[in-house]
Amino acid sequence: VQLVESGGTSVQTGGSLRLSCVAPGYTTSSKCIGWFRRAPGKEREGVAAISTGGSKTYYTDSVKGRFTISQDTDKNTVTLEMHNLQPEDTAVYYCAAVNDPPPISSFCSETYSPTLSHRINYWGQGTQVTVS
């Protein structure tokens, strides 16, 4: 399964960006897909995730109220809307997905925590977001 991100660029503090991840081969009925980021000198961080049908979403605390994740199942696309961007949001953002996740309500959110990212089966190549 190939994940292709787009939308990363440089933006001023307080600005907005939309990242997109196209996953044409990610067609399992059960889905857990979202975004990680890695800032220079920092550990990889789960940012946001969305599970099957978009019924459950997860956000790391630092982006709550500013970022919104959504899914277009017809187009196999996941979008991350980012508003009020801050310099600490500067990072490479990676789209990531789990292959056929189990129907456990907490599975997807837990996967995007720091310790369970090994559950991720598919990674995109990353897109750079720079806020200054």
Buried (B, 14 or more C-beta within 10 A) or exposed (E): BEBBBEBBEEBEEEBEBEBBBBBEEBEBEBBBBBBBBBBEEEEBBBBBBBBBEBEBBBBBEEBEEBBBBEBEEEEBBBBBBBBEBBEEBBBBBBBBBBBEBEEEEEBBBBBBBEEEBEBBBBBBEBBEBBBE
